[in-house]
Amino acid sequence: MRPEFKNEPSIDSSQPSSREALERTPSAGKSLEELIDRAQRMALRYAEVSPYRLNPDQDVWEGIVRAIGRNAHTFGWPYCP
């Protein structure tokens, strides 16, 4: 027999599954290449309008941009790597 717990979370069927939640993100339906391109444009624009500069080593910032695009493709949001 399974014991009852007072603070046991209940399953709420009104909450979307993780697959449904991913399908509702701004990245849904976009290819990895599109998301990497978007992350690159975002980084270049941010450097233009802010007091910050991109890393002078282009390989470093391109790697970060690719990772952001990959995270957007995988998780639905452009999380920092």
One Martini backbone bead per residue (centre of mass of N, CA, C, O) as a GRO file, in nm:
protein
   81
    1MET     BB    1   0.097   0.036   0.022
    2ARG     BB    2   0.053   0.374  -0.035
    3PRO     BB    3   0.145   0.657   0.089
    4GLU     BB    4   0.038   0.962   0.205
    5PHE     BB    5   0.094   1.301   0.101
    6LYS     BB    6   0.047   1.631   0.162
    7ASN     BB    7   0.277   1.758  -0.062
    8GLU     BB    8   0.175   1.630  -0.309
    9PRO     BB    9   0.175   1.656  -0.629
   10SER     BB   10  -0.035   1.731  -0.876
   11ILE     BB   11  -0.190   1.649  -1.170
   12ASP     BB   12  -0.212   1.885  -1.437
   13SER     BB   13  -0.392   1.876  -1.737
   14SER     BB   14  -0.372   2.195  -1.815
   15GLN     BB   15  -0.086   2.149  -1.862
   16PRO     BB   16   0.160   2.151  -2.068
   17SER     BB   17   0.362   1.985  -2.228
   18SER     BB   18   0.682   2.002  -2.329
   19ARG     BB   19   0.611   1.982  -2.628
   20GLU     BB   20   0.392   2.203  -2.631
   21ALA     BB   21   0.571   2.429  -2.520
   22LEU     BB   22   0.781   2.423  -2.752
   23GLU     BB   23   0.562   2.493  -2.981
   24ARG     BB   24   0.525   2.803  -2.838
   25THR     BB   25   0.780   2.915  -2.932
   26PRO     BB   26   0.967   3.132  -3.128
   27SER     BB   27   1.142   2.870  -3.248
   28ALA     BB   28   0.928   2.734  -3.384
   29GLY     BB   29   1.002   2.589  -3.701
   30LYS     BB   30   1.301   2.645  -3.697
   31SER     BB   31   1.602   2.638  -3.803
   32LEU     BB   32   1.920   2.625  -3.709
   33GLU     BB   33   2.026   2.836  -3.911
   34GLU     BB   34   1.823   3.060  -3.841
   35LEU     BB   35   1.904   3.082  -3.535
   36ILE     BB   36   2.199   3.154  -3.580
   37ASP     BB   37   2.147   3.407  -3.749
   38ARG     BB   38   1.984   3.556  -3.534
   39ALA     BB   39   2.208   3.560  -3.315
   40GLN     BB   40   2.408   3.721  -3.484
   41ARG     BB   41   2.237   3.973  -3.531
   42MET     BB   42   2.196   4.034  -3.232
   43ALA     BB   43   2.496   4.074  -3.157
   44LEU     BB   44   2.563   4.298  -3.359
   45ARG     BB   45   2.344   4.498  -3.264
   46TYR     BB   46   2.426   4.518  -2.968
   47ALA     BB   47   2.711   4.636  -3.030
   48GLU     BB   48   2.601   4.894  -3.170
   49VAL     BB   49   2.392   5.005  -2.916
   50SER     BB   50   2.620   4.953  -2.716
   51PRO     BB   51   2.906   4.958  -2.499
   52TYR     BB   52   2.964   4.693  -2.627
   53ARG     BB   53   3.182   4.426  -2.733
   54LEU     BB   54   3.312   4.204  -2.917
   55ASN     BB   55   3.504   3.960  -2.941
   56PRO     BB   56   3.805   3.967  -3.110
   57ASP     BB   57   3.758   3.662  -3.125
   58GLN     BB   58   3.569   3.523  -3.365
   59ASP     BB   59   3.555   3.225  -3.270
   60VAL     BB   60   3.421   3.280  -3.001
   61TRP     BB   61   3.156   3.435  -3.083
   62GLU     BB   62   3.061   3.218  -3.286
   63GLY     BB   63   3.034   2.991  -3.078
   64ILE     BB   64   2.821   3.133  -2.906
   65VAL     BB   65   2.611   3.174  -3.127
   66ARG     BB   66   2.574   2.874  -3.193
   67ALA     BB   67   2.481   2.795  -2.905
   68ILE     BB   68   2.231   2.974  -2.899
   69GLY     BB   69   2.095   2.847  -3.145
   70ARG     BB   70   2.090   2.559  -3.031
   71ASN     BB   71   1.917   2.626  -2.782
   72ALA     BB   72   1.673   2.728  -2.939
   73HIS     BB   73   1.627   2.457  -3.086
   74THR     BB   74   1.609   2.269  -2.828
   75PHE     BB   75   1.440   2.475  -2.605
   76GLY     BB   76   1.314   2.760  -2.755
   77TRP     BB   77   1.554   2.927  -2.627
   78PRO     BB   78   1.828   3.170  -2.599
   79TYR     BB   79   2.036   3.039  -2.421
   80CYS     BB   80   2.302   3.044  -2.248
   81PRO     BB   81   2.603   2.851  -2.253
   0.00000   0.00000   0.00000
